[in-house]
Amino acid sequence: MDLDLAQVRAFVVTADQHHFSRAAEALFLTQQALSKRIKRLEESLNTQLFSRTNRAVELTDDGRKFLPHARELIRVADAAVASLRDQPLKLDLIDFRLAPGFILRKLAERDPNLVVERSTRQGLVYAIEPLLNGELDVAFGFVDGIGRPLPDELDHRLVRLEPILALLPPEHELAGQDAIRIEDLAAEGLWLPSRKGPTEWRAYIEQLGQNLGLRIDDSGISYDLRHTLEQARYGKPRVTLVGADMDLPRDLNLVVLPFKPLPLFPWSIVWHKQNKRPALRELLALAGKTSRAEGWCDHDPETSWVPQGIGT
């Protein structure tokens, strides 16, 4: 026999209160709803648990026998939920330097008690299997850029449209402008050496180039972000790009300018639909609340660019 924990909890609270009205109040239920739960529990057990009088509610012999076991059921159930709350959520940021790290810091500002276990799998495509098998609770990424549909078991929500900015040395002829128009780069193109990075980042850059008519110059080699920035600062004057949420090294003295139109990178939070952990629900609610309060997904379609189907 499978017992309904809500019904068992109603029984325990009523036994403690010796009164249906007070028990209903303690459980934030109507008295009618409480009575229905008790009745259904009695039907499941095929016995009467309470003797009802005009003045009080008393346990029957079977009710007294059942009460300690009912208390233990509730204790174990509450302990199971608490154990999940004590375990930090496992969250993949792709790379500590990217926007998901910025998002996480903002969430922590709103909820100082937020505790997560971070990983960096270098792309949403590498987080899908861990999400499916329970190794991960949450991942970030550009969902439409992974090269295949997201599995039906997973859900996602857009939380951030990150501005993508131009990065160039102060000696570059365009460094004195207020913004860099796409047509300003018609001759030299946008320099992104090697085009390495997560699958969704490469997909985004390809769409950016195709939709805005921007030529991508992928000549040269870059071993990491610092290497790219050093080459942009001390090599041939070229324009590369960076996400607005990234922390840039101050010692390189690079110029940061907006593009016209302004490209926006769509960051979504991804999770398993069957993951019922309370901490996950709290994180999703916090992410949604923070995104709305910060205006992270607000944009003007007339002056910005997002991949097709995002934010429209």
Buried (B, 14 or more C-beta within 10 A) or exposed (E): EEBEBBBBBBBBBBBEBBBBEBBBBBBEBEBEEBBBBBEBBBEBBEBBBBEEEEEEBEBBEBBEEBBEEBBEBBEEEEEEEEEEEEEEBBBBBBBEBBBBBBBBEBBBEEEEEBEBEBBBBBBBBBBBEBBBEEEBBBBBBBBBBBEEEBEEEBBBBBBBBBBBBBBBBEEBEBBEBEBBEBEBBEEBBBBBBEEBBBBBBBBBBEBBBEBBEBEBBBEBEBEEBEBBBBBBBEEEBBBBBBBBBBEBEEEBEBBEBBBBBBBBBBBBBBBBEEBEBEBBEBBBEBBBEBBEEBEBBEBEEEEBBBBEEBBE
